[in-house]
Amino acid sequence: MSVDPTDHSLRDSLGIAAIAGLAVLCCAGPALLTVGVLGGLGAWLINPWLIGAAALLTLGVVGRRVRHRRRCGPR
């Protein structure tokens, strides 16, 4: 019995999405956790400087990831 290599199932797609999700959590997770803590602390203390720092850090993390993806190209 031969297997068609172009036949992709939903199970394959979910596996690939899970692996990609783990990579995102591993690499961007600590930075996003820090941003969440800074934003929450700034909102709790009603401190615009902490909220601004969290927003700036978020833009930096997202910008770096976008730049890295463009440099490496699609896989």
Legacy VTK file of the C-alpha trace (Angstrom):
# vtk DataFile Version 3.0
C-alpha trace
ASCII
DATASET POLYDATA
POINTS 75 float
0.000 0.000 0.000
1.500 3.347 -1.019
1.021 6.564 0.888
0.321 9.816 -0.931
2.847 12.397 0.392
0.508 15.277 -0.509
-2.266 13.939 1.723
-2.196 16.077 4.884
-4.607 15.472 7.682
-5.914 17.774 10.385
-3.828 15.835 12.878
-0.626 16.803 11.037
-1.645 20.465 11.000
-2.445 20.462 14.705
0.911 18.866 15.476
2.769 21.506 13.499
0.766 24.285 15.193
1.553 22.815 18.626
5.274 22.713 17.899
5.206 26.300 16.633
3.268 27.368 19.728
5.856 25.776 22.005
8.645 27.609 20.184
6.829 30.924 20.632
6.276 30.251 24.348
9.902 29.275 24.809
11.406 32.295 23.050
8.900 35.107 23.506
7.217 33.868 26.678
9.573 35.457 29.228
9.469 38.840 27.491
5.682 38.766 27.178
5.346 37.737 30.828
7.530 40.685 31.838
5.410 43.037 29.734
2.237 41.738 31.364
3.636 42.167 34.856
4.863 45.697 34.121
1.542 46.703 32.575
-0.470 45.198 35.424
1.728 46.808 38.058
1.516 50.174 36.288
-2.269 49.958 36.089
-2.537 48.887 39.731
-0.286 51.728 40.890
-1.825 54.140 38.351
1.674 54.939 37.162
1.868 56.087 33.542
5.642 55.535 33.469
5.289 51.788 34.125
2.457 51.492 31.623
4.595 53.336 29.060
7.585 51.100 29.787
5.419 48.013 29.266
4.100 49.390 25.970
7.613 50.269 24.807
8.918 46.830 25.752
6.024 45.206 23.893
6.807 47.193 20.748
10.467 46.249 21.059
9.761 42.521 21.399
7.282 42.475 18.527
9.563 44.578 16.330
12.524 42.321 16.970
10.508 39.202 16.145
9.191 40.742 12.913
12.683 41.845 11.907
14.088 38.405 12.665
11.384 36.690 10.605
11.996 38.977 7.637
15.739 38.410 7.788
15.433 34.618 7.997
12.731 34.434 5.353
9.816 32.029 5.090
10.414 28.379 5.829
LINES 1 76
75 0 1 2 3 4 5 6 7 8 9 10 11 12 13 14 15 16 17 18 19 20 21 22 23 24 25 26 27 28 29 30 31 32 33 34 35 36 37 38 39 40 41 42 43 44 45 46 47 48 49 50 51 52 53 54 55 56 57 58 59 60 61 62 63 64 65 66 67 68 69 70 71 72 73 74
